[in-house]
Amino acid sequence: MVNLTKIYTRTGDQGTTALGDFSRVSKTDPRLAAYADANEANAAIGVALAAGDLADDIRGVLTRVQNDLFDVGADLSQPLHDDYAYEPLRVKQEWIEELERDCDTFLERLEPLRSFILPGGTLGAAYLHLALTIVRRAERSAWAAAEVHGTEPGTAKGEGGINTLAATYLNRLSDLLFILARVANIGRLGAGVSGDVLWKPGGGREAAPEKRTRASRSGSAGSESPKDSASEG
């Protein structure tokens, strides 16, 4: 049970804060950046729910995700240990699989994507695009924290790595938000019509580059630019 009787504590006035194990760390610690980004992503989804006029099934998924993101933040704030006085919240593989099922379900409503798209369309879609960019930053922050603190259990307070399932959850969530943003735009231009805002090369000032076939590339071997070669991987 949470019982907050006072909001300000002054304990962070010297530039430190407490992790989930009550160890004190700098507010510039990458673990703090990771769970702060997860919190920002949660706030952005809250804006999408409050202002986006989204369908009930999308709202249901996003409400569950908001609760999950709170747990993701708790996970990222708690260094891995072999033993705990109290078992902490941890992201589970089942949550990731749930996001993947959501992706598959909502993707069935969409036309195949044959162009890059721009954030926008309906208000709900625009806010979901914003949320997904923050989720992607949160994922990068989680991996940055893992690079510094590792992914193995520690033995003392403040020591211990990052649960990589938290980063994986954020990765799948960004995929889902992209799909939901597209679903939120269905019908924007008419019943049953995709409302995706399509990217136009050069702002519409030039034609989209033609897709080169593998045969045409092999016919001009040795003449590929570094950019062409790099795109092969």
C-alpha positions as CSV (number, residue, x, y, z in Angstrom):
1,M,0.0,0.0,0.0
2,V,1.2,3.5,-0.8
3,N,0.8,6.2,1.8
4,L,2.2,9.6,0.7
5,T,1.7,12.2,3.4
6,K,4.5,14.6,2.3
7,I,5.7,15.3,-1.2
8,Y,8.9,17.2,-0.7
9,T,11.7,15.7,1.5
10,R,14.8,17.8,0.7
11,T,16.8,14.6,0.6
12,G,17.8,15.2,-3.0
13,D,19.0,18.8,-2.6
14,Q,22.6,17.7,-2.9
15,G,22.1,16.0,-6.3
16,T,21.5,12.4,-5.1
17,T,18.4,10.2,-5.0
18,A,17.5,6.8,-3.8
19,L,17.2,3.7,-5.9
20,G,14.7,1.0,-5.2
21,D,17.1,-0.7,-2.7
22,F,17.4,2.7,-0.8
23,S,21.0,3.2,-2.0
24,R,21.9,6.8,-2.8
25,V,23.2,7.6,-6.3
26,S,23.8,10.6,-8.4
27,K,20.8,12.0,-10.2
28,T,22.9,11.7,-13.3
29,D,23.2,7.9,-12.9
30,P,22.0,6.2,-16.1
31,R,19.6,4.0,-14.2
32,L,17.8,7.1,-13.1
33,A,17.7,8.4,-16.7
34,A,16.2,5.1,-17.8
35,Y,13.3,5.0,-15.4
36,A,12.8,8.8,-15.8
37,D,12.3,8.2,-19.5
38,A,9.9,5.4,-18.8
39,N,7.9,7.8,-16.6
40,E,7.9,10.5,-19.4
41,A,6.6,7.9,-21.8
42,N,3.8,7.1,-19.4
43,A,2.9,10.7,-19.2
44,A,2.8,11.0,-23.0
45,I,0.5,8.1,-23.2
46,G,-1.7,9.8,-20.6
47,V,-1.9,12.8,-22.8
48,A,-2.9,10.6,-25.8
49,L,-5.7,9.0,-23.6
50,A,-6.9,12.3,-22.3
51,A,-7.0,14.2,-25.6
52,G,-6.9,11.7,-28.4
53,D,-10.5,10.6,-28.8
54,L,-9.2,7.0,-29.2
55,A,-11.4,3.9,-29.7
56,D,-12.3,1.9,-26.6
57,D,-10.1,-1.1,-27.5
58,I,-7.0,1.1,-27.9
59,R,-7.8,2.9,-24.7
60,G,-8.0,-0.5,-22.9
61,V,-4.6,-1.6,-24.1
62,L,-3.0,1.8,-23.3
63,T,-4.4,1.8,-19.8
64,R,-2.8,-1.6,-19.2
65,V,0.4,-0.3,-20.7
66,Q,0.4,2.7,-18.3
67,N,0.3,0.3,-15.4
68,D,3.1,-1.8,-16.9
69,L,5.3,1.3,-17.4
70,F,5.0,2.1,-13.8
71,D,6.4,-1.4,-13.1
72,V,9.0,-1.0,-15.7
73,G,10.3,2.1,-13.9
74,A,10.3,0.2,-10.6
75,D,12.2,-2.6,-12.2
76,L,14.9,-0.2,-13.7
77,S,15.3,1.5,-10.3
78,Q,16.0,-1.8,-8.5
79,P,19.5,-3.3,-9.1
80,L,19.5,-7.0,-9.7
81,H,20.3,-9.2,-6.6
82,D,20.2,-12.9,-5.9
83,D,18.3,-12.3,-2.6
84,Y,15.8,-9.7,-1.5
85,A,14.2,-8.9,1.8
86,Y,11.0,-8.2,-0.3
87,E,10.7,-9.5,-3.9
88,P,10.7,-6.4,-6.2
89,L,8.5,-5.8,-9.2
90,R,10.1,-7.2,-12.3
91,V,9.0,-7.2,-16.0
92,K,8.0,-10.7,-17.1
93,Q,8.3,-12.4,-20.5
94,E,4.6,-12.8,-20.6
95,W,4.1,-9.0,-20.7
96,I,6.3,-8.9,-23.8
97,E,4.3,-11.7,-25.4
98,E,1.1,-9.8,-24.6
99,L,2.4,-6.8,-26.5
100,E,3.3,-9.0,-29.5
101,R,-0.2,-10.4,-29.6
102,D,-1.6,-6.8,-29.5
103,C,0.7,-5.9,-32.4
104,D,-0.6,-8.9,-34.4
105,T,-4.2,-8.1,-33.6
106,F,-4.2,-4.4,-34.5
107,L,-2.0,-4.9,-37.5
108,E,-4.7,-7.0,-39.1
109,R,-6.8,-3.8,-39.5
110,L,-4.1,-2.0,-41.5
111,E,-3.1,-2.0,-45.1
112,P,0.5,-3.0,-45.9
113,L,2.9,-0.1,-45.4
114,R,4.6,0.9,-48.6
115,S,5.9,4.3,-47.6
116,F,7.4,6.0,-44.6
117,I,4.8,7.9,-42.7
118,L,4.9,11.2,-40.8
119,P,3.6,11.8,-37.3
120,G,0.2,13.4,-37.5
121,G,-3.3,12.9,-38.8
122,T,-5.7,12.8,-35.9
123,L,-4.8,14.2,-32.5
124,G,-4.7,10.7,-31.0
125,A,-2.3,9.4,-33.7
126,A,0.0,12.4,-33.3
127,Y,0.2,11.9,-29.5
128,L,0.9,8.2,-29.9
129,H,3.7,9.0,-32.4
130,L,5.1,11.3,-29.7
131,A,4.8,8.6,-27.1
132,L,6.6,6.1,-29.2
133,T,9.6,8.4,-29.7
134,I,9.9,8.8,-25.9
135,V,9.6,5.0,-25.4
136,R,12.4,4.5,-27.9
137,R,14.5,6.9,-25.9
138,A,13.6,5.0,-22.7
139,E,14.8,1.8,-24.4
140,R,18.1,3.4,-25.4
141,S,18.5,4.7,-21.8
142,A,17.9,1.2,-20.4
143,W,20.6,-0.3,-22.6
144,A,22.9,2.6,-21.7
145,A,22.4,1.7,-18.0
146,A,23.1,-1.9,-18.8
147,E,26.4,-1.0,-20.4
148,V,27.5,0.8,-17.3
149,H,26.0,-1.5,-14.6
150,G,25.8,-4.8,-16.4
151,T,23.1,-7.4,-16.3
152,E,24.3,-9.6,-13.5
153,P,23.2,-9.6,-9.8
154,G,25.1,-7.6,-7.3
155,T,25.9,-8.3,-3.7
156,A,25.8,-4.8,-2.0
157,K,23.3,-1.9,-2.0
158,G,23.5,0.1,-5.2
159,E,25.3,-2.8,-7.0
160,G,23.7,-5.0,-9.6
161,G,22.7,-4.9,-13.2
162,I,19.7,-4.2,-15.3
163,N,16.9,-6.6,-16.1
164,T,17.1,-6.7,-19.9
165,L,13.4,-7.8,-20.1
166,A,12.6,-4.2,-19.2
167,A,14.5,-2.9,-22.2
168,T,12.8,-5.6,-24.4
169,Y,9.4,-4.6,-23.2
170,L,10.1,-1.0,-24.2
171,N,11.2,-2.2,-27.6
172,R,8.0,-4.1,-28.2
173,L,5.9,-1.2,-26.9
174,S,7.4,1.2,-29.4
175,D,6.3,-1.2,-32.2
176,L,2.8,-1.4,-30.7
177,L,2.5,2.4,-30.4
178,F,3.5,2.8,-34.1
179,I,0.7,0.3,-35.0
180,L,-1.8,2.0,-32.8
181,A,-1.0,5.4,-34.2
182,R,-1.8,4.1,-37.7
183,V,-5.0,2.5,-36.4
184,A,-6.0,5.8,-34.8
185,N,-5.8,7.4,-38.3
186,I,-8.1,4.8,-40.0
187,G,-11.1,6.6,-41.5
188,R,-9.5,10.1,-41.2
189,L,-9.9,10.6,-45.0
190,G,-13.1,8.6,-45.3
191,A,-14.8,5.4,-44.2
192,G,-12.4,2.4,-44.5
193,V,-9.6,4.6,-45.9
194,S,-6.1,4.6,-44.4
195,G,-5.4,8.0,-42.9
196,D,-1.6,7.6,-42.8
197,V,0.3,10.9,-43.5
198,L,2.8,9.8,-46.1
199,W,6.3,11.0,-46.4
200,K,7.2,12.9,-49.6
201,P,10.8,13.0,-50.6
202,G,12.1,16.6,-50.5
203,G,8.8,17.8,-49.2
204,G,7.1,16.7,-52.4
205,R,9.6,18.6,-54.6
206,E,11.0,15.4,-56.1
207,A,10.0,11.9,-56.9
208,A,10.6,9.0,-54.5
209,P,13.7,7.1,-55.3
210,E,13.1,3.9,-57.3
211,K,13.7,0.7,-55.5
212,R,16.6,-1.1,-57.1
213,T,16.2,-4.8,-57.7
214,R,18.9,-7.3,-56.7
215,A,19.4,-8.1,-60.3
216,S,20.1,-4.5,-61.3
217,R,22.6,-4.2,-58.5
218,S,24.5,-7.3,-59.5
219,G,24.6,-6.0,-63.1
220,S,26.5,-3.0,-62.0
221,A,28.9,-4.7,-59.6
222,G,31.8,-2.5,-58.6
223,S,29.8,0.7,-59.2
224,E,27.8,0.8,-56.0
225,S,28.3,3.7,-53.7
226,P,29.2,3.1,-50.0
227,K,25.6,4.0,-49.1
228,D,24.2,1.4,-51.4
229,S,26.5,-1.3,-50.0
230,A,25.7,-0.3,-46.4
231,S,22.0,-0.7,-47.0
232,E,22.5,-4.4,-47.9
233,G,22.8,-5.3,-44.2
